[in-house]
Amino acid sequence: MILVACSSAPTVAGKYNIEQENNAFGEGAEKAVLDLRTDKTYDLTMGQLTLFEGNWSESAGVVSLTNGGGNMALTYKVDGNKLIPQKDGKDITFWRFAKK
């Protein structure tokens, strides 16, 4: 008897919290939740408040969001269970999203 196991690639879909250096976004920012859903929609919430929502995609280890603003990046490099924000192709190092 031969058993064949199929494994799917890890998905970036899931819920993430902000990790920040030196309170870059202010105290309590860690309570914000980025929810990348399997249907390729997302929202960023803080409690009952929706800060951003839209669609997301992933290609070649980079997650792209359709909406954002201010310090909210639109592209993120996948680094294990973390999403590292990028601007002009360079990593932003003072904050990141970490999968719950």
C-alpha positions in Angstrom: 0.0 0.0 0.0 1.3 3.5 -0.9 0.1 6.6 0.9 0.5 9.9 -0.8 0.2 13.0 1.4 -0.5 16.4 -0.1 0.5 19.4 1.7 -0.6 22.9 0.7 1.7 25.9 1.0 1.4 27.9 4.1 -1.1 30.7 3.7 -0.7 34.3 4.9 -4.4 34.5 5.5 -5.2 35.0 9.2 -5.3 37.6 11.9 -2.3 39.8 12.8 -1.5 42.4 15.5 0.8 45.3 15.2 4.3 45.1 16.8 5.9 48.5 17.1 9.2 50.0 18.3 9.2 52.8 20.8 5.4 53.3 20.6 5.7 54.6 17.0 1.9 54.5 16.6 1.2 55.4 20.2 0.2 53.3 23.2 -2.5 50.7 22.5 -1.7 50.3 18.7 -1.1 46.6 19.4 -4.8 46.2 19.8 -5.3 46.8 16.1 -6.1 43.6 14.2 -5.4 43.0 10.5 -7.7 40.2 9.3 -6.6 38.7 5.9 -9.5 36.5 5.0 -9.2 33.5 2.7 -11.7 35.1 0.2 -8.9 37.8 -0.4 -10.7 40.6 1.5 -9.3 42.2 4.6 -10.0 44.8 7.2 -7.9 46.5 9.9 -9.9 47.1 13.0 -9.3 48.6 16.4 -12.1 47.4 18.7 -15.4 48.2 16.9 -13.8 50.8 14.6 -12.8 49.7 11.0 -9.8 51.7 10.0 -9.3 50.2 6.5 -10.9 47.5 4.4 -10.4 46.2 0.9 -8.9 43.3 -1.0 -5.4 41.7 -0.7 -3.2 39.5 -2.9 0.1 37.7 -2.5 2.8 37.2 -5.1 6.4 36.2 -4.7 6.4 36.6 -0.9 4.8 40.1 -1.0 1.3 40.9 0.3 -0.5 43.9 -1.4 -3.5 45.7 0.0 -5.9 47.8 -2.0 -6.5 50.6 0.6 -4.4 52.3 3.2 -3.2 55.7 4.2 -0.8 57.6 6.5 1.7 55.2 8.0 -0.3 52.2 6.8 1.7 50.6 4.0 0.2 48.9 1.0 2.8 46.3 0.5 4.3 43.8 3.0 7.2 41.4 2.7 6.2 38.0 4.2 8.8 37.0 6.8 7.7 33.8 8.6 4.7 34.8 10.7 5.3 38.5 10.2 4.4 41.0 7.5 7.1 43.7 7.2 5.8 46.9 5.7 7.6 48.3 2.6 7.8 51.7 1.0 9.6 52.2 -2.3 10.9 48.6 -2.1 12.6 49.1 1.3 11.6 47.6 4.6 10.0 49.9 7.2 11.6 48.7 10.5 9.8 50.5 13.3 6.6 48.3 13.1 5.3 45.1 11.6 2.2 42.8 11.7 2.7 39.5 13.6 0.3 36.6 13.1 -1.7 35.8 16.2 
